């Protein structure tokens, strides 16, 4: 299945960028990652830690009444690679349907062309982030039905 259109647009941006600019583009996504909304910042118990990440990284998902997903991430500014991947997922998946999110290939990040620019350990962290995000969406969707 294809990627949600917003996520495909992000992948296209990376594919069009020369290798030397991909890290710069990743940093742009890191800088664009929004802060947690007030209700999550006040009650961090709703956030799940992604222990596979080298830096403290937390996420949660919400599904609205129309079945649209919003993803939220908390990652320190000192972790631009991880924040960048979170920014990509935030931009690419917020507003997607449950089905679209669950259909994202687990290894879609390979399409970003970052394997030559970042470590395998960071790529495994990206895998873990997407895995937990999709698991949360599936659990929340099942609980709502």
Residue pairs with C-beta under 8 A, 6 or more apart in sequence:
1 103
2 8
3 11
3 92
3 104
3 105
3 108
4 92
4 93
4 96
4 97
4 100
4 101
4 104
6 91
6 92
6 93
6 94
6 95
6 96
7 88
7 89
7 91
7 92
7 93
7 96
7 104
7 108
8 92
9 92
10 29
10 88
10 91
10 92
10 112
11 92
11 108
11 111
11 112
13 25
14 22
14 25
14 111
14 112
14 113
14 114
15 111
15 112
15 113
17 25
17 113
19 113
19 116
19 117
22 112
22 113
22 114
22 117
23 114
23 117
23 118
26 80
26 81
26 84
26 85
26 88
26 114
27 80
27 84
28 84
28 87
29 83
29 84
29 85
29 87
29 88
29 91
30 77
30 80
30 81
30 83
30 84
30 86
30 87
31 87
32 87
32 91
33 73
33 75
33 83
33 86
33 87
33 90
34 90
35 41
36 47
36 72
36 74
37 72
40 46
40 47
40 60
40 72
44 58
44 74
46 60
47 58
47 59
47 60
47 72
47 74
48 58
48 59
48 60
48 132
48 136
49 56
49 57
49 58
50 57
50 58
50 59
50 125
50 128
50 129
50 132
51 128
52 124
52 125
52 127
52 128
53 75
53 79
53 82
53 125
53 128
53 129
54 79
54 82
54 121
54 122
54 125
55 75
55 76
55 78
55 79
55 82
56 74
56 75
56 76
57 73
57 74
57 75
57 79
57 82
57 86
57 125
57 129
58 73
58 74
58 75
59 71
59 72
59 73
59 74
59 86
59 129
59 132
59 133
59 136
60 71
60 72
60 136
61 69
61 70
61 71
61 72
61 133
61 136
61 137
61 140
62 69
62 70
62 72
62 140
63 69
63 70
63 98
63 137
63 140
63 141
63 144
64 70
67 97
67 98
67 141
68 95
68 96
68 97
69 93
69 94
69 95
69 96
69 97
69 98
69 101
69 137
70 94
70 95
71 89
71 90
71 93
71 94
71 133
72 90
73 83
73 86
73 89
73 90
75 82
75 83
75 86
76 83
77 83
81 118
81 122
82 122
82 125
82 129
85 109
85 125
85 126
85 129
86 129
88 112
89 129
89 130
89 133
93 100
93 101
93 104
93 133
98 137
98 138
98 141
101 133
101 134
101 137
102 134
102 137
102 138
104 130
104 134
106 127
106 130
106 131
106 134
107 127
108 130
109 123
109 126
109 127
109 130
114 123
115 123
